[in-house]
Amino acid sequence: GMGMTEKQGGSDVRANTTRAYPLGAAEGPGAAYELVGHKFFVSAPMCDAFLVLAQAPGGLSCFLLPRWRPDGTKNPLQVLRLKKKMGNASNASSETELRGALGWMIGKEGRGVPTIIEMVAMTRFDCMVGSSAGIRMAVSQAIDHCRQRSAFGKRLIDQPIMQNVLADLALEAEAAVALTMRIGRALDDRKTDHENQLVRLGTAIGKYWICKRTPGVAYEAMECI
């Protein structure tokens, strides 16, 4: 799971107020910290571990928080409530308080956003894959229906206006898959600076655009049927 968003910050995670206090003499990557604060959205609260952003002495940092402490006691990440969400309801989100929760710093101190963005990029890519698949399935079902359904003297697929509709849908599906596969190729070549920069921008833009277009494609595919 991931815990970034706070009430006062929203998507501006640098405004986070959750604090991280070193538990021993050691500080920095791998060291143990106590986290105190809140998260307005924690995705997948049923997970065994969470990546969380918090303000360490050296700036906003990323921490790995286990559900259970090494001694077997429950880590105090208290779920206050589950969110009532429009769409994506099967992926639970919760409002959570961190009441002295144990966490180990991941990545460099003060570099929490670049560290957690690695996971965010993969999640965005997963959204691109899933939404592209949904578009592709909707278009294939619409085309299959139009190949079989007869109306006004012809199969629907032979009616000129319907052909235009199906061509638009097919183009949308091809574009979504092409963009997704291109970002997938970039993910396989992160060592190249150009491909790495493409991942940083492409996963954000790709998720935004493909997920935004998916409902409209589904509506139009249903209209065909």
N, C-alpha and C positions, 0 to 999 in steps of 0.2 A: 504494500500500500504506500501511498504518498500523502504527506501532510505539508502543504505550502500555504494555502489561502487563509488569511485572517480577516476579521470583520472590517478593520480599519484600512486594510491594504488592497483587498480584492486581488486582481492579477498583478498589482505592484508589490511583489514579494519583498522588495528591499525596505518596505515600510513595516515589516514584521517586528513584533515586540516580544515574542517568546524568547526567554533568556536561557543560556546554557552556562552552567557553572562547573568548572573543573572539580572532580571528586578527589584528586590526589595531587602530588607534586608534578606529575607528568601532564603536559598539555600538548595539543596538536593532534595530527592524524593518528588514529588508533587509541587515543586516550579516552577514558571514561568521563562523562559529564552528566550532570543532573539538569533536566529541562523543566522549566516552569512557564506555563502560558496556556494558550488556547489555539485551536485550529478550527476554522469555520466549516471547512470541507476536508474530510479525510476519506480518500477513496478506498474501497475494499476493506472495511474495518474488521473483516474476519481473518485477515492475513496474520501470519506468524511474525512478520517483521515489517517495519515502516521506514521510509526515508523521510526525514523531517528537517526543515530549515529552522534555525534558531540563531539568535545573536550571541556569539561567543565574545570573549574579551577582545579578540582580534578582528571582529566583524562577522557578517552573516555567513554561517557555515552549515554544512550538511552532516546529519547524524543518522546512524542506523539504530533504531529502537526496536528491541525484541518485545514480543507480547509477554514473555515470561523472563524473569531475571535468571541468571545462572544458578542461584540457590533454590530455584523452583517456585518462588513467590511471584505473584502477578505484578507486572510492571504497571505503575499507575497512569495508564492512558485511559481515562474514563470517558466512555461514550455517553454523551448527554442525551442525544436523540438521533434517530435516523432522519434523513432529509426526504421530504416529499418532492419528487422531481418530475418535471415534464419530460417524457422520453427517457431512454436509457435507464428505465426503472429497475432493470434486473441487475445493474451494477450499483451496489449499495454505496451511499455516501453518508458520513456521519459528522456531527459536530462533537469535537473531542477536547477535553481539558487534559493538560499535562501537569500532573501534580507531583513534581519531583521524579520524573521518569528517567530511567537509566538509558543513556545512549552513547555510542562510540563515534567519534568524529571520523568522517570519511572525506578524503581529499584534503586539500590545504585549508588552513584556517582563513576565513574571509573570502573563500572561493566557493561558497555553498551553491550559488546559482549555476555556474558552469558545471559543477559536479552533478547536481540533480538533473540538469538539462539532458544528460546522457540517457537517463531513464525516460524523461519526458519525450525525447525524440523517438525512442523506440515505441512508446505508447501512441504517439501521433501517427507513426508509420502503420501500426496495427489498425488504427482507425481508418487510414487510407485503404488498406487491404480489405477490411471488412465491408466498407461502404462501396468500394469498387465491385466487390463480389455481389453485393445487393443490387447494384445497378445492372450488372451483367445478367443476373438471374431474372430481374424484372423484364429486361428487353428480350431475353430469349423466350420467356413465356408469352409476351405480347406477340412476337413474330410467329411462334408456334400456333397460337390461337388464330391469327390472321391467315395463316396458310390453310386452315381447315374451315373457317367460317365463310359462308357465302351470303352476300347481301347485295341487292340492286343489280343482279345479273352476273356478278363476278365473285370470285374469291376476294376477300378483303385485301389480301396482299397484292392483288392486281388493280385495285382502285387507286388512281393517281394521288389523291389527297392523302390516303392512308399510307401510301409509299413514302410521301414526304415526312409524315409523322414518324414512321419507323426508321427512316434514314437519319432523322435528327436524333432519335433515341440511340441508334446504333453508334452514331458518331460520338455521342456523350459517353457511351460505355467504352469505346475504344480509347478516348482521351483519358478517362479515369484510369484505365488499366495501364496505358502507356506511361502516364506520369508516375503511377505507383511503381512500376517495374524500373523506371529510370532512377527513382530514389532508392529502390532496393539495390541497384547496381552501385550507387554511390555509397551506400552503407557497407558494402563489401570492400570498399577501397578508401576507408577513412584516412589512410596514411598519406594520400595525395591531398594537398591543401585545397585544390579546386573542388574535389569531391566532398571533402569535409565541410567546406563552406556551403556547398549545395545541400548537404544534409541539414545543416543548421537552418537554412531558409526554406528549403523544399518541404521538409516535414511539417513546418508550421503552415505554410501556404497550401500545401497539398491537403492536409487535414481540413483546414478551413473551407476550401473550395469543394472538395469531393463530398464531404459530409453535408455541406450546404445544398448541393445539387441533388443528393440522393432522394429526399422526399418528393421533389418536383418530378423526377424521373419516374418514381413509383406511381405517383398520381396519374401521369400521362399513360403509363403502361396499363394501369387499371382502366383508364378511359377506353383504351383499345379493346379491352375485354368486355 
